[in-house]
């Protein structure tokens, strides 16, 4: 299972970096979103999530689940959504001002 999650993180990271290097704004936004998904999965994988354990130390159970990675991922999802909305609006404004959607603002050749 660890190999599957590591492979998925690698694929999301590679796709995100590839899309961020594109010349148009929508692939750049999509690449940023893929990178944020990869970071969220990485945080989950590093948190060593367990099934059937309470998120805090209980009196009768010997182990517990660390709630910090869950809180970090939840916060990252909210921040990622706000960042994506902001970047999309920024790209739409740049498209309206410049007349094209190239990242560097120049016409395609």
C-alpha positions in Angstrom: 0.0 0.0 0.0 2.9 2.3 0.7 4.3 1.8 -2.8 0.9 2.7 -4.3 0.6 5.9 -2.3 4.2 6.9 -3.0 3.6 6.2 -6.8 0.5 8.3 -6.7 2.3 11.2 -5.0 5.1 10.9 -7.6 2.7 11.0 -10.5 0.8 14.0 -9.1 4.0 15.8 -8.5 5.4 15.1 -12.0 2.1 16.1 -13.6 1.9 19.3 -11.5 5.5 20.3 -12.4 4.9 19.5 -16.1 1.7 21.5 -16.2 3.3 24.5 -14.3 5.9 24.7 -17.0 3.3 25.2 -19.8 2.8 28.5 -21.5 -0.9 29.1 -20.8 -2.5 30.0 -17.6 -5.1 27.2 -17.2 -2.5 24.4 -17.2 -0.5 26.4 -14.7 -3.5 26.6 -12.4 -4.1 22.9 -12.9 -0.5 22.1 -12.1 -0.7 24.1 -8.8 -3.8 22.1 -7.9 -2.1 18.8 -8.6 0.9 19.8 -6.5 -1.4 20.7 -3.6 -3.1 17.3 -3.9 0.4 15.7 -3.8 1.3 17.6 -0.7 -1.9 16.6 1.0 -1.3 12.9 0.2 2.2 13.3 1.5 1.0 14.7 4.8 -1.4 11.9 5.2 1.3 9.3 4.4 3.7 10.9 6.9 1.0 11.0 9.6 0.8 7.2 10.0 -2.9 7.1 10.1 -4.4 4.2 11.9 -7.9 2.7 11.7 -10.1 2.2 14.8 -8.0 4.4 17.2 -9.3 7.5 18.9 -7.7 10.9 17.8 -6.8 11.6 21.4 -5.2 9.6 24.2 -8.0 7.6 25.9 -7.9 5.9 29.3 -8.6 2.3 28.1 -6.8 2.1 24.7 -3.0 1.7 24.4 -2.6 3.7 21.2 -4.0 6.8 19.6 -4.1 8.5 16.2 -2.1 11.7 15.8 -4.7 14.5 14.9 -2.1 17.0 13.6 -1.8 15.6 10.0 -5.5 15.5 9.7 -5.8 19.1 10.9 -3.0 20.2 8.5 -4.6 18.5 5.5 -8.0 20.0 6.3 -6.4 23.5 6.5 -4.4 22.8 3.3 -7.6 21.9 1.5 -9.3 25.1 2.5 -6.2 27.2 1.6 -5.8 25.4 -1.7 -9.4 26.1 -2.7 -9.0 29.8 -1.9 -5.7 29.9 -3.7 -7.2 28.2 -6.8 -10.1 30.6 -6.9 -7.8 33.6 -6.6 -5.5 32.4 -9.3 -8.4 31.6 -11.7 -9.8 35.1 -11.2 -6.3 36.6 -11.7 -5.9 34.6 -14.9 -9.3 35.7 -16.2 -8.4 39.4 -15.4 -5.1 39.0 -17.2 -6.9 37.4 -20.2 -9.3 40.4 -20.3 -6.5 42.9 -20.0 -4.0 41.4 -22.4 -6.3 39.6 -24.8 -4.5 36.2 -24.5 -3.8 33.7 -21.8 -0.1 33.2 -22.1 1.9 33.2 -18.9 4.5 35.7 -20.2 1.8 38.0 -21.8 3.2 37.7 -25.3 1.4 36.4 -28.4 2.1 32.8 -29.4 4.2 32.3 -32.5 
